[in-house]
Amino acid sequence: IGNISSSCMWPPRPIRPLSPWGVPALNTALLSLSGYAAQWALKGLRQNSRMMTMCLLSFSITVGVFFMAVQLGE
């Protein structure tokens, strides 16, 4: 498993590459969702909507913590 070029093997033998559709795709979705929620919270802040801002920031932080937990597990 891997490419042989210039007599070097990549990735090295004991390392098994991850499928990009498993955990990496989940992490990308979580990070994108967190960023989108933070941007939406900024919109609420500009509209002086305290409730919308607090809810979306809380959601963004929660998704960010979940992202970090998945990263730790990975």
Number of C-alpha atoms within 10 A of each C-alpha: 11 13 11 10 8 6 7 10 12 13 13 12 9 6 10 10 11 9 9 9 8 9 15 15 12 14 17 12 13 20 18 15 16 24 17 14 21 19 16 17 24 17 14 18 15 11 11 11 13 13 12 17 22 14 14 21 20 16 17 24 16 13 19 19 14 16 19 15 11 15 12 8 8 8
